[in-house]
Structures are given as C-alpha cells and as structure tokens.
Amino acid sequence: MGLAERVVFRPLDPDGYSTLHFPDLTFRVPANWDRYRARLLETFPDEREGLNAVLDVMRGVAKAGNQLGRNELAMGDLADQAPIFLQWGLRPVTQLFEEHKLSQRATGVLLGEQGCYAVRPSETPVAVASGVTDHFLRGAWYPEGGGQVIAARLIEAIRAYGGEVRTRCPVREIRVENGRVAGVVAGRKTREAQQIEAPIVVSNADLKRTFFELVGESHLAPETVERIRSLRMAVPLFCVYLGLDVDLVERGMPNSNHFIWGDYDIEGVYDELDAGRIPESDMCYITTASLKDPVTPHIAPEGCSNLQIMTLVPRDYATFGVDVGPADGGRYHRDPEYRRLKQVVTDRLIDQAQDVIPDIREHIVWEEAATPISQERFTHSTGGTSYGIELSCSQAGPLRVGPATEIPGLYLCGASTPSGPGIAGVMRGGVTTAGAVLETDLLGPILAGEVFGDREALPPMEDVWDAWRESH
C-alpha cells in the first residue's frame, strides 16, 4: 500500500522478547531457533534427545506452513516435499510431546506463550504451536505509536487512493437478492437506514453474527447453518489497563513480555475454564507499551508507564453475573455484582503482576479493566472472544471458513478465517481475501516487494500525527 516508511517497528529484547515465569523457573525466550534450542537444552540437560526431536518437528512443520502460506507449496506437494507437515501438522501437540517423553516442565516452557492463541494443549495442532513459535523466533516487534498506527496508516492510504472509511455506521443487514450479494443496509437502528449498493461485500464482523444476523439462515444451505453453529469460539480474555507514575525504562526493566504460570499443568487451566471457573493457579500475561515504545508521548506522559495485564476467563457470562450479552440488548455496566466480580479479577491480576513489578500498587494512578462482556459490547464478537473461532485441531487451516462463501459476492476476512487470529494472521487473511475477490495471487507479489499503492498520492508526513484522530 506504499506505507512501509510510515509504520516503524521497534524490536523487543532479542535475548528475551518473552519471559516465562513458573514457580521454580524463569525462562527468557530468545529470538532465533538455534539460540532457543540451546537455551532449552541448557535448562533441561537430561531431556536433550527428546527436545531435539520435538524441535526438529516443530521447525520443519513451521517451515512447511510458511511455504503453504506464501503459496510456494501446494497441499498436494506435502507428501513429497514436506512429509513432516503431513505427519504432524494437524495432530495435537501433546501427542508430539508424549511420543518423545518430554517432562511436564519442558512442555510447560514450550507452551509458555500459548495464551497468544488460547487453545487447550491437547487440542492444539502442532502447526499452530509451531507457527506461533516460529513467528516470534524470527523477531518480535512493536509498531512505534502503538497498534492503532497500523489501522490509521491503512485508513490514510484508503482515503488517499479514493476510498471512504465510515465509523459509527453499523451494518444492520447484508442484502442478498436472487442468490447473490446486493449490498448492505447501514446506520444505527434509531436512525433512518441507508441502502448501499455493492456487488461485493467483505465481512470482517464476527463469523457467527455475519451468517446468522447480517445474512440470515434463509439464504444459507442447511449444512452451512449446521456447520457454523457447531464451530466453537476461542476462550475470551480479561484485560487490565494501568497507568503508573514511574518510568519502567529508567528502572532498567528489559523490553520483554511476561507470562506468569502458577504451575506447569496448562491442560488443567483449560479444565477449570471449561468448568466455568477462573483457574486457581496464577496465569497472566503482562506487556508494557511504554517499554516497547518509549518515544511516543501518546502512550504515556513523561515519567509514567502504560501497561496491560491479561488472563483467560471462562466463556460463561455468569462468571461476571451477566445473563444476556450487550449485543442482544443486555445491560450490565452499572450492575453492582458485575462491578464487584470485575474488581475481584482486576485485583487478582494486579497481585500477580507484583511478581514482575514488586511495588506496582504503590504507583497506580489510572486503572481500567475490560471483561469479555466489554469486548462483546464494542466488537459484537460472539462470547466476547478476541480470537474468533478456536484454532483447534478440528477447526484449523482448511477446516475453517472463507475467504469465499456459498453466496456469490460475499467474502470473509478476520480472525476466524484460515489465516487465523493475531495482527499478522488477520493482515495476511485480508490479502488472501482481496486475492480471492480479484481472482489472483496478491501475497506472492507483495512478498516479492511489489507495491500496489501510489506513494505520491499519500499526504505529507506530519511531525505531530495522532493515529487515533486519523482513524475517525
């Protein structure tokens, strides 16, 4: 899109972009497969043979997965060119660990960053565990100015190239006439609807709401309805946002993300979640935006720090005393029991964060939290998940939906499509969907360096530029 110079990425600490905290072990995850292997072998010297075998499989599966993603390898070529992917790609990662007799401590470390996709280990495909590991081992980065910069620069390009971006204009319906897409009905329900004609509609909305609320079952084949209903959403997140009156950069904290685990039984964590309980053992993720980007004043005032703490919580809204979600008209925000339960989880996460920042409570000057119900309110995601459809063995890769649909002219993008969740996943998925619309391969030319935008049409770079302002 011609934006390469307008989104600046800052690296996290290559010697430990993630730090895994267990009761008797702290493991810093370094960038680069060879360094990662060496550190694992140093940490678990008695498991050298098993670790080497597991890492060989994971690296091989990741390599083949990357080739498939770049259209350098066809599914039919797997047997000859990437048999390891065919053998292991969609099998549970726990089977790989069991075959090579790894200890629970070693498997806990290998899966220590699995909150990035939030799938029970026994249902996590080797391709997913390997792909996420490989993604970060090739370098972990943060966009200068925060994640909003990516969206804002894309919006800047869309407008510069003649497109229009509308906010606060929800879609009520995807119109289907004579078996194909005809456009959308937009606008808030309290205002007059606006009919927008369009031969092609791409939905980045929640997958289930796209089919069942925006399109409607009457336009779908019965087997499609059954399939979409059967899909399981990913476990949702609870997020705490804090402002501290201390500069963690000046304190010398490393530029690393932190995963805290109360023990090595990650499978047990999902047992608790699926039983509708918040796990008893500590489990949280801490990331500090002002460590990853200390130069942007929008992120935190001088002398202060901006950080987030996250954990996985049950899918059941009853966890927070809510019966009906906001997308279905439920009201919750001022409910005393909701607020009490929300504060209980908030305080618990702050207590856990003290393992990384011992005096954190003394420096909190701003605090906010978001439950899965908050997520549903702002994004209408089913179950309030951030990750879309769960990326499990029965719902990964070709078993997912999209980008094309059975309705001509209707396409899908977003976390629930085959490219999966996460910034890299959904951006690649967007390119794949655009290629499907245009009936051409866009990913190959893009990876080869082709630019589809006209840099000369972009507005001049500004010394003071606000990504949030640009996004409206």
C-alpha positions as CSV (number, residue, x, y, z in Angstrom):
1,M,0.0,0.0,0.0
2,G,3.1,2.3,0.0
3,L,3.2,2.5,3.7
4,A,6.5,0.8,4.5
5,E,8.2,4.0,5.7
6,R,5.1,5.2,7.6
7,V,4.9,2.3,10.1
8,V,8.1,2.0,12.1
9,F,8.7,-1.2,14.0
10,R,10.8,-1.4,17.2
11,P,12.3,-4.7,18.3
12,L,11.7,-6.3,21.6
13,D,14.8,-7.6,23.5
14,P,16.2,-10.3,21.2
15,D,17.7,-12.1,24.2
16,G,14.3,-12.4,25.8
17,Y,11.3,-11.0,24.0
18,S,9.2,-13.1,26.3
19,T,9.9,-14.1,29.9
20,L,8.2,-17.2,31.2
21,H,7.7,-17.3,35.0
22,F,7.0,-20.6,36.7
23,P,7.2,-21.3,40.5
24,D,10.7,-22.8,40.2
25,L,11.9,-21.5,36.9
26,T,12.2,-18.3,34.9
27,F,12.9,-18.8,31.2
28,R,13.8,-15.9,28.8
29,V,12.8,-16.8,25.2
30,P,15.4,-15.6,22.7
31,A,14.9,-14.8,19.1
32,N,16.3,-17.3,16.6
33,W,15.7,-21.1,16.6
34,D,19.3,-22.0,17.3
35,R,19.5,-19.8,20.4
36,Y,16.1,-21.1,21.5
37,R,17.2,-24.7,21.2
38,A,20.5,-24.0,23.0
39,R,18.7,-22.3,25.9
40,L,16.2,-25.1,26.2
41,L,18.9,-27.8,26.2
42,E,20.8,-25.8,28.9
43,T,17.6,-25.6,31.0
44,F,16.7,-29.3,30.6
45,P,20.0,-31.1,30.0
46,D,18.5,-34.5,30.8
47,E,16.0,-34.2,28.0
48,R,18.4,-33.4,25.2
49,E,17.2,-36.3,22.9
50,G,13.5,-35.6,23.3
51,L,13.8,-31.8,23.0
52,N,16.0,-32.1,19.8
53,A,13.4,-34.4,18.2
54,V,10.5,-32.2,19.1
55,L,12.2,-29.0,18.0
56,D,13.2,-30.6,14.7
57,V,9.5,-31.5,14.0
58,M,8.3,-28.1,15.1
59,R,10.8,-26.2,12.9
60,G,10.0,-28.5,10.0
61,V,6.3,-28.0,10.3
62,A,6.7,-24.3,10.7
63,K,8.8,-24.1,7.5
64,A,6.3,-26.1,5.5
65,G,3.4,-24.0,7.0
66,N,5.2,-20.8,5.9
67,Q,5.7,-22.2,2.4
68,L,2.0,-23.1,2.2
69,G,1.0,-19.6,3.4
70,R,3.2,-18.0,0.8
71,N,1.7,-20.2,-2.0
72,E,5.2,-21.7,-2.5
73,L,3.9,-25.2,-1.7
74,A,0.6,-26.8,-2.8
75,M,-1.3,-29.1,-0.5
76,G,-0.8,-31.9,-3.0
77,D,3.0,-31.5,-2.7
78,L,3.2,-32.1,1.0
79,A,3.8,-35.9,0.7
80,D,6.9,-35.4,-1.4
81,Q,8.3,-32.1,-0.2
82,A,7.0,-31.7,3.4
83,P,6.0,-35.1,4.7
84,I,6.7,-33.9,8.3
85,F,3.8,-31.4,7.9
86,L,1.5,-34.2,6.6
87,Q,2.5,-36.4,9.5
88,W,2.2,-33.9,12.3
89,G,0.6,-30.6,11.2
90,L,-2.9,-31.2,12.4
91,R,-2.2,-33.6,15.2
92,P,-2.3,-32.4,18.8
93,V,1.0,-31.0,20.0
94,T,0.6,-33.1,23.2
95,Q,1.0,-36.3,21.1
96,L,4.3,-35.0,19.8
97,F,5.5,-34.3,23.4
98,E,4.3,-37.7,24.6
99,E,6.0,-39.6,21.8
100,H,9.3,-38.1,22.8
101,K,8.6,-38.4,26.5
102,L,9.1,-34.8,27.5
103,S,8.5,-33.8,31.1
104,Q,5.7,-31.6,32.1
105,R,8.2,-28.9,33.0
106,A,9.7,-28.9,29.5
107,T,6.3,-29.0,27.8
108,G,5.1,-26.1,30.0
109,V,8.0,-24.0,28.8
110,L,7.5,-25.0,25.2
111,L,3.8,-23.9,25.5
112,G,4.5,-20.9,27.8
113,E,3.3,-18.4,25.2
114,Q,0.2,-20.3,24.2
115,G,-2.1,-17.6,25.6
116,C,-1.4,-15.9,22.2
117,Y,-3.9,-18.3,20.7
118,A,-5.7,-19.8,23.8
119,V,-6.3,-23.4,22.9
120,R,-6.2,-26.4,25.2
121,P,-2.8,-28.1,24.6
122,S,-4.5,-31.5,23.8
123,E,-6.5,-29.7,21.1
124,T,-3.7,-27.5,19.8
125,P,-2.4,-28.6,16.3
126,V,1.3,-28.9,16.0
127,A,1.1,-26.4,13.1
128,V,-0.4,-23.8,15.4
129,A,2.1,-24.2,18.2
130,S,5.0,-24.4,15.8
131,G,3.8,-21.5,13.7
132,V,3.4,-19.1,16.6
133,T,6.8,-20.1,18.0
134,D,8.4,-19.6,14.6
135,H,6.6,-16.3,14.1
136,F,8.2,-14.8,17.2
137,L,11.6,-16.5,16.9
138,R,12.0,-14.6,13.6
139,G,11.8,-11.5,15.8
140,A,9.2,-9.8,18.0
141,W,8.4,-6.2,17.1
142,Y,6.1,-3.4,18.2
143,P,4.8,-0.6,15.9
144,E,6.0,2.8,17.1
145,G,3.0,4.7,18.3
146,G,1.0,1.6,19.2
147,G,-1.2,-0.9,17.4
148,Q,-3.6,1.9,16.3
149,V,-0.9,3.2,13.9
150,I,-1.3,0.2,11.6
151,A,-5.1,0.8,11.2
152,A,-4.6,4.6,11.0
153,R,-2.0,4.3,8.2
154,L,-4.2,1.9,6.2
155,I,-7.1,4.3,6.6
156,E,-4.8,7.1,5.5
157,A,-4.0,5.1,2.3
158,I,-7.6,4.1,1.6
159,R,-8.7,7.8,1.7
160,A,-5.7,9.0,-0.3
161,Y,-6.4,6.3,-3.0
162,G,-10.1,7.4,-3.3
163,G,-11.8,5.2,-0.8
164,E,-14.1,6.1,2.0
165,V,-14.0,5.0,5.7
166,R,-17.1,5.4,7.8
167,T,-17.1,5.0,11.6
168,R,-20.2,4.8,13.9
169,C,-22.1,3.4,10.9
170,P,-23.0,-0.2,11.9
171,V,-24.3,-2.6,9.3
172,R,-27.7,-3.9,10.0
173,E,-28.0,-6.3,7.2
174,I,-26.1,-7.8,4.3
175,R,-28.6,-7.8,1.4
176,V,-28.9,-10.9,-0.7
177,E,-31.1,-10.8,-3.8
178,N,-31.6,-13.6,-6.3
179,G,-29.0,-15.7,-4.5
180,R,-26.1,-13.2,-4.6
181,V,-24.9,-10.1,-2.6
182,A,-26.6,-6.8,-3.5
183,G,-25.1,-4.6,-0.8
184,V,-25.7,-3.6,2.8
185,V,-28.2,-1.8,5.0
186,A,-26.3,0.5,7.3
187,G,-26.9,3.0,10.1
188,R,-28.0,2.9,13.7
189,K,-31.3,1.4,14.4
190,T,-32.6,4.6,15.9
191,R,-32.0,6.4,12.6
192,E,-33.1,6.0,9.1
193,A,-31.5,3.1,7.3
194,Q,-29.1,3.7,4.4
195,Q,-29.1,1.3,1.4
196,I,-25.6,0.9,0.0
197,E,-25.5,-1.0,-3.3
198,A,-22.4,-3.2,-3.7
199,P,-21.7,-6.3,-5.9
200,I,-19.1,-7.4,-3.4
201,V,-19.2,-7.3,0.4
202,V,-16.3,-8.4,2.6
203,S,-17.3,-9.0,6.2
204,N,-14.7,-8.6,9.0
205,A,-17.5,-9.0,11.5
206,D,-17.8,-11.9,13.9
207,L,-18.3,-15.0,11.8
208,K,-21.5,-16.3,13.5
209,R,-23.1,-12.9,13.6
210,T,-22.2,-12.4,9.9
211,F,-24.1,-15.5,8.9
212,F,-27.0,-15.6,11.4
213,E,-27.7,-11.9,11.9
214,L,-26.4,-10.0,8.9
215,V,-27.2,-12.6,6.2
216,G,-29.8,-14.8,7.8
217,E,-30.3,-18.5,7.8
218,S,-32.9,-18.4,4.9
219,H,-30.1,-17.6,2.5
220,L,-27.8,-20.4,3.6
221,A,-27.7,-24.1,2.9
222,P,-28.9,-26.3,5.9
223,E,-25.4,-27.9,6.1
224,T,-23.8,-24.4,6.3
225,V,-26.1,-23.5,9.2
226,E,-25.2,-26.7,10.9
227,R,-21.5,-26.2,10.4
228,I,-21.4,-22.6,11.6
229,R,-23.5,-23.5,14.7
230,S,-21.0,-26.2,15.6
231,L,-18.0,-24.0,15.5
232,R,-16.5,-23.3,18.9
233,M,-15.4,-19.8,19.9
234,A,-11.9,-19.3,21.4
235,V,-11.6,-18.7,25.2
236,P,-12.1,-14.9,25.9
237,L,-9.7,-12.6,27.7
238,F,-9.9,-10.3,30.7
239,C,-7.7,-7.2,30.4
240,V,-6.5,-4.7,33.0
241,Y,-5.1,-1.4,31.8
242,L,-2.8,0.6,34.2
243,G,-1.0,3.9,34.3
244,L,1.9,4.1,36.7
245,D,3.6,7.2,38.0
246,V,7.0,5.6,37.5
247,D,9.2,5.2,34.3
248,L,9.9,1.5,34.0
249,V,12.5,2.3,31.3
250,E,14.5,4.3,33.8
251,R,14.2,1.5,36.2
252,G,16.0,-0.7,33.7
253,M,13.3,-3.2,33.1
254,P,14.0,-5.3,30.0
255,N,11.8,-4.8,26.9
256,S,10.1,-8.1,27.3
257,N,6.6,-9.5,27.6
258,H,5.9,-11.7,30.7
259,F,3.8,-14.9,31.1
260,I,3.2,-16.0,34.7
261,W,2.1,-19.5,35.3
262,G,1.2,-20.9,38.7
263,D,2.3,-24.4,37.7
264,Y,3.2,-26.5,34.6
265,D,-0.3,-28.0,34.2
266,I,-1.6,-25.9,31.3
267,E,-4.1,-28.5,30.4
268,G,-5.5,-28.2,33.9
269,V,-6.1,-24.5,33.3
270,Y,-8.5,-25.3,30.5
271,D,-10.2,-27.9,32.6
272,E,-11.1,-25.1,35.0
273,L,-12.1,-22.7,32.3
274,D,-14.4,-25.2,30.6
275,A,-15.9,-25.9,34.0
276,G,-16.9,-22.2,34.2
277,R,-14.3,-21.4,36.9
278,I,-11.4,-18.9,36.9
279,P,-8.3,-21.1,37.4
280,E,-7.0,-21.2,40.9
281,S,-3.3,-21.2,39.8
282,D,-1.8,-17.9,38.7
283,M,-2.0,-17.3,34.9
284,C,-1.5,-13.9,33.4
285,Y,0.3,-12.0,30.6
286,I,2.0,-8.6,31.2
287,T,3.0,-6.3,28.4
288,T,4.2,-2.7,28.8
289,A,3.6,-0.4,25.9
290,S,5.9,2.3,27.1
291,L,8.8,-0.2,27.3
292,K,8.1,-1.3,23.8
293,D,7.8,2.2,22.6
294,P,9.4,4.8,24.9
295,V,9.5,7.6,22.4
296,T,5.8,8.2,21.7
297,P,4.2,10.7,24.0
298,H,0.6,9.4,23.3
299,I,1.5,6.2,25.0
300,A,2.3,7.6,28.4
301,P,3.2,11.0,29.9
302,E,6.9,11.7,30.7
303,G,7.9,9.8,33.8
304,C,5.0,7.4,33.6
305,S,4.4,3.9,32.2
306,N,1.5,2.3,30.4
307,L,1.0,-1.4,30.9
308,Q,-1.6,-4.2,30.4
309,I,-2.3,-7.4,32.3
310,M,-4.4,-10.1,30.7
311,T,-5.7,-13.6,31.6
312,L,-8.1,-16.2,30.2
313,V,-11.5,-16.4,31.7
314,P,-14.5,-18.8,31.2
315,R,-16.8,-18.4,28.2
316,D,-19.8,-18.3,30.5
317,Y,-21.0,-14.7,31.2
318,A,-22.3,-15.9,34.5
319,T,-18.7,-15.6,35.7
320,F,-19.4,-11.9,35.9
321,G,-23.1,-12.1,36.9
322,V,-24.4,-11.4,33.5
323,D,-27.3,-13.3,31.8
324,V,-27.7,-11.6,28.4
325,G,-24.8,-10.1,26.4
326,P,-24.9,-6.5,25.3
327,A,-25.1,-7.5,21.6
328,D,-28.5,-9.0,22.4
329,G,-29.7,-6.0,24.4
330,G,-28.4,-7.0,27.9
331,R,-27.4,-4.2,30.3
332,Y,-24.6,-4.8,32.7
333,H,-22.2,-1.8,33.2
334,R,-23.8,-0.4,36.3
335,D,-24.8,-3.7,37.9
336,P,-23.2,-3.8,41.4
337,E,-22.5,-7.6,41.2
338,Y,-20.8,-7.2,37.8
339,R,-18.6,-4.4,39.1
340,R,-17.7,-6.4,42.2
341,L,-16.7,-9.5,40.2
342,K,-14.8,-7.4,37.7
343,Q,-12.9,-5.8,40.6
344,V,-12.1,-9.2,42.1
345,V,-10.4,-10.3,38.9
346,T,-8.7,-7.0,38.5
347,D,-7.2,-7.1,42.0
348,R,-6.1,-10.7,41.5
349,L,-4.2,-9.8,38.3
350,I,-2.5,-6.8,39.9
351,D,-1.4,-9.0,42.7
352,Q,0.1,-11.5,40.2
353,A,1.9,-8.7,38.4
354,Q,3.8,-8.0,41.5
355,D,6.0,-11.0,40.6
356,V,7.4,-8.8,37.8
357,I,6.9,-5.3,39.3
358,P,7.0,-5.7,43.1
359,D,5.7,-2.3,44.2
360,I,3.1,-1.9,41.4
361,R,0.2,-1.0,43.7
362,E,2.1,2.0,45.1
363,H,2.4,3.6,41.7
364,I,-1.1,3.0,40.1
365,V,-2.6,6.4,39.1
366,W,-5.0,5.1,36.5
367,E,-6.9,1.8,36.3
368,E,-9.4,0.3,33.9
369,A,-10.5,-3.2,33.1
370,A,-12.4,-5.0,30.3
371,T,-14.3,-8.2,30.6
372,P,-15.4,-10.4,27.7
373,I,-18.8,-8.6,28.0
374,S,-16.9,-5.3,27.3
375,Q,-15.4,-7.0,24.2
376,E,-18.8,-8.0,23.0
377,R,-20.2,-4.5,23.6
378,F,-17.6,-2.9,21.4
379,T,-17.0,-5.6,18.7
380,H,-20.1,-7.8,18.9
381,S,-17.9,-10.8,19.0
382,T,-19.7,-14.0,20.0
383,G,-18.8,-14.8,23.5
384,G,-16.7,-11.7,23.8
385,T,-13.6,-13.5,22.4
386,S,-10.7,-11.7,20.9
387,Y,-9.5,-14.6,18.8
388,G,-12.6,-15.6,16.8
389,I,-13.2,-19.3,16.2
390,E,-11.0,-21.5,18.3
391,L,-7.8,-22.6,16.5
392,S,-8.1,-26.2,17.5
393,C,-7.3,-29.4,15.6
394,S,-10.9,-29.7,14.3
395,Q,-11.1,-26.0,13.3
396,A,-7.7,-25.2,11.9
397,G,-6.5,-24.4,8.3
398,P,-8.8,-25.8,5.6
399,L,-11.4,-26.7,8.3
400,R,-12.1,-23.1,8.8
401,V,-14.5,-20.9,6.8
402,G,-13.6,-18.4,4.0
403,P,-12.5,-16.3,2.3
404,A,-15.2,-17.1,-0.3
405,T,-18.6,-18.2,0.8
406,E,-21.5,-20.0,-0.9
407,I,-23.2,-16.7,-1.6
408,P,-21.6,-15.1,-4.7
409,G,-20.2,-11.7,-3.9
410,L,-19.9,-12.4,-0.1
411,Y,-16.4,-12.8,1.3
412,L,-14.9,-13.1,4.8
413,C,-11.8,-11.9,6.4
414,G,-10.7,-11.7,10.1
415,A,-9.6,-14.0,12.9
416,S,-12.0,-16.8,12.1
417,T,-10.7,-17.4,8.5
418,P,-8.0,-19.9,7.6
419,S,-5.2,-17.4,8.2
420,G,-6.2,-17.2,11.9
421,P,-6.1,-14.5,14.6
422,G,-3.4,-12.0,15.6
423,I,-2.2,-9.0,13.7
424,A,-0.1,-11.0,11.3
425,G,-2.8,-13.6,10.8
426,V,-5.6,-11.1,10.0
427,M,-3.5,-8.9,7.8
428,R,-2.4,-11.9,5.7
429,G,-6.0,-13.0,5.7
430,G,-7.1,-9.7,4.3
431,V,-4.6,-10.0,1.5
432,T,-5.8,-13.5,0.8
433,T,-9.4,-12.3,0.7
434,A,-8.5,-9.5,-1.7
435,G,-6.8,-12.0,-3.9
436,A,-9.9,-14.2,-3.9
437,V,-12.1,-11.2,-4.9
438,L,-9.7,-10.3,-7.7
439,E,-9.1,-14.0,-8.6
440,T,-5.3,-13.5,-8.5
441,D,-2.4,-14.2,-6.1
442,L,-1.6,-11.0,-4.3
443,L,0.6,-12.5,-1.5
444,G,3.3,-13.7,-3.8
445,P,3.9,-10.3,-5.4
446,I,3.7,-8.5,-2.1
447,L,6.3,-10.7,-0.5
448,A,8.4,-10.1,-3.6
449,G,8.3,-6.4,-2.9
450,E,5.6,-5.2,-5.3
451,V,3.8,-2.0,-4.1
452,F,0.1,-1.6,-5.1
453,G,-0.3,2.0,-3.9
454,D,1.0,5.3,-5.2
455,R,3.2,6.9,-2.6
456,E,2.9,10.2,-4.4
457,A,-0.8,10.3,-3.6
458,L,-0.3,9.9,0.2
459,P,-0.5,13.1,2.3
460,P,2.8,14.6,3.5
461,M,4.3,13.1,6.7
462,E,3.5,15.2,9.8
463,D,5.8,15.8,12.7
464,V,2.9,15.6,15.1
465,W,0.5,12.8,13.9
466,D,-2.2,11.2,16.0
467,A,-3.2,7.7,15.0
468,W,-6.5,7.9,16.9
469,R,-7.5,11.1,15.2
470,E,-6.7,9.7,11.8
471,S,-8.9,6.7,12.4
472,H,-12.1,8.7,12.7
